[in-house]
Amino acid sequence: MVALYLTSQEKGSGKTAIAAGIGKHLLGGGKEVGFFKPIIIGSQKQSTEGDSDAEFIRQSFFLAEPVEQLNPVISGGSSLDSLKEAYAGVSQGKDVVIIEGSSEQYPAAPGIVKALNARLIIIESYSREPVEIPDGYKSFGESLLGIVLNKVPESRREQVLSQASARLDRSGIALLGVIPEDRALLALTIGELVERIQGEIFRGAEQSAELVENIMLGANVVDPGPDYFGRKANKAAIIRSERPDMQMAAMETSTRCLVLAGDTPLKPVVLYKAEEKNIPIILARDSVAGIIAKIEDTPGKFKFNQDRKLPRLSGILEQHFSFPTLYKGLGLAS
């Protein structure tokens, strides 16, 4: 059995997505895969509340352990001893246990990696700045398998790959992957959208799990017709409630849901068209600008916790992640 620790210095780097993709690949290769995301309470202020990521991974990996065992809260002076005890409980019968470390725990990562005898992958989000090699990487020694650069714009991927490979090679660190940004992986569900804008689903609640890949505004546009709304697919169209003409036009195109901003009552013709097209309607009772502000002002942005994204992610990793290097580093037969 081998432990694989994924960590990052910043929130929202994509640790859960990478963990899910690696785990699915290993499962497809016949490996027994476990998951562990401990919450270690130390001197830093940190939430003790479990998160949805652990439950998502539990279901994706078909794990029998309860989520509380995968996502335990560990505190006290002998936290490393408690950590090893909790880890032992989820590692029985597994070939690989993927451990997700939080960004708050990054300073403690060398000690955690040593305590669990783990191999390590560091995930960094894309930056316009040239890839630097932090001195802190050296503290991991031979435990460090390599680096993944995530959410890289496709137009910059080849350049980033070339520059990062050269810099990391000079430091003796492997570049495991340069993962391109994909809008579908950043999508949120209709239900998540409703929650974030504090809205109400007027119709189509059964479609809450559908993914919204784009946002379009129907405010102050010269051309409110299908040509305008046809520019983006699988979208949430945010439109003032007093503009049924725009609402009707949006529903003639690829629209996941209609978000009505304001207090003007819904027109029967709009409701009829929404039922005909099977398009959910969300009442937000806020301005368009207020709705957008609520969407953007979300800590951690969008989480990767929908099963529908896994096939797409798996395809991206197969192309852009070095699984042979991973297998060799973990001592696994491919």
C-alpha positions, 0 to 999 in steps of 0.5 A, spaced: 500 500 500 502 506 498 500 513 500 499 519 495 499 526 498 496 532 494 497 539 496 497 546 494 499 553 497 493 556 495 485 555 495 482 553 488 488 550 485 484 543 483 486 538 488 479 535 488 479 534 481 486 532 480 485 527 486 478 524 482 481 524 476 487 520 478 483 515 482 478 514 477 484 512 472 487 507 478 480 504 479 480 503 471 487 499 472 484 494 477 487 498 483 483 498 490 483 506 491 482 509 498 481 517 500 483 521 506 482 528 507 484 530 514 482 536 518 488 538 522 487 543 527 493 547 530 495 554 531 492 556 525 484 558 525 481 553 521 474 550 520 472 543 523 466 543 518 466 537 513 466 538 506 462 536 500 469 534 497 470 528 501 463 525 500 463 526 492 470 522 492 467 517 497 461 516 492 466 516 486 471 511 488 465 507 491 468 507 498 464 503 504 467 508 509 463 513 512 465 520 510 466 522 517 472 517 517 475 519 510 474 527 513 476 526 520 478 532 525 484 531 528 487 536 534 491 536 540 498 535 542 499 528 539 496 530 532 501 526 528 499 520 532 492 521 531 493 522 524 497 515 523 491 512 527 486 515 523 489 513 516 490 506 518 483 506 519 482 508 511 488 504 508 486 497 510 485 493 503 487 499 499 493 499 493 493 506 494 490 512 498 490 519 495 490 524 501 488 531 500 491 536 504 488 543 504 492 549 503 492 551 510 496 545 512 501 546 506 506 549 512 505 542 515 505 538 509 513 535 510 511 533 517 505 529 514 508 526 508 514 523 513 509 521 518 505 517 513 511 515 508 507 518 503 509 520 496 507 527 494 504 531 488 504 539 488 498 542 484 499 549 482 494 554 479 496 557 472 500 564 473 502 569 468 509 570 471 514 565 469 514 558 473 519 559 479 521 553 483 520 555 491 525 553 496 520 550 500 520 544 495 526 542 497 524 540 504 520 534 501 526 531 498 525 524 495 518 524 497 516 529 491 514 526 485 513 532 481 508 538 480 502 539 476 500 546 473 493 546 473 488 551 469 492 553 464 489 557 458 489 553 452 493 558 448 498 558 453 499 551 454 505 549 449 509 555 452 508 554 459 509 547 458 516 548 455 518 554 460 516 549 466 519 543 463 526 547 462 526 550 469 524 544 473 528 539 469 534 544 472 532 543 479 531 535 478 523 536 479 518 532 474 513 536 471 507 531 471 502 535 467 500 542 464 492 541 465 489 546 460 483 550 463 476 547 461 470 551 462 465 545 463 470 543 469 468 550 472 461 549 471 456 550 477 449 546 477 443 550 477 441 548 484 448 551 486 447 558 482 440 558 485 443 558 492 449 563 490 444 568 488 439 567 493 434 566 488 428 561 487 426 556 482 419 558 479 419 552 475 424 546 473 426 544 480 427 537 478 433 540 473 437 542 479 443 538 477 444 540 470 450 544 469 451 551 467 457 552 463 456 560 461 453 566 463 449 571 459 446 578 460 440 580 457 441 588 460 442 594 455 444 590 449 442 593 442 440 586 439 436 582 444 434 577 439 437 569 438 443 572 434 445 575 441 443 569 445 446 564 440 453 566 442 454 561 448 451 554 449 448 551 455 448 558 459 444 561 464 441 567 461 440 573 466 435 578 464 430 583 467 424 581 469 420 587 465 423 584 458 419 578 456 422 579 449 429 578 451 426 572 455 423 569 449 429 570 445 434 567 450 429 561 450 430 560 442 437 558 443 441 553 448 439 556 455 440 551 461 436 556 465 432 563 465 434 568 471 429 573 472 432 580 475 427 584 479 419 584 481 415 584 475 410 578 475 412 573 470 408 573 463 404 567 461 407 567 454 414 566 457 412 561 462 408 557 456 415 557 452 419 555 458 414 549 459 415 547 452 422 548 452 423 545 458 427 550 461 427 552 468 426 559 471 429 562 477 426 568 480 432 572 483 428 579 485 435 583 485 438 587 479 442 584 474 449 587 477 447 584 484 446 577 481 453 578 478 456 580 484 453 574 488 456 569 483 463 572 483 463 574 490 464 566 492 470 564 496 473 558 492 469 559 486 466 553 483 468 546 486 469 540 482 464 535 485 459 533 480 459 526 477 458 529 470 464 532 470 468 526 471 468 523 464 471 530 461 476 530 466 479 523 465 479 525 458 483 531 459 488 527 464 489 522 459 492 527 454 496 531 459 498 528 465 504 523 466 501 516 468 507 512 467 511 517 471 506 516 477 506 509 476 513 508 477 514 513 482 508 509 486 512 503 485 505 500 481 505 495 475 501 499 470 
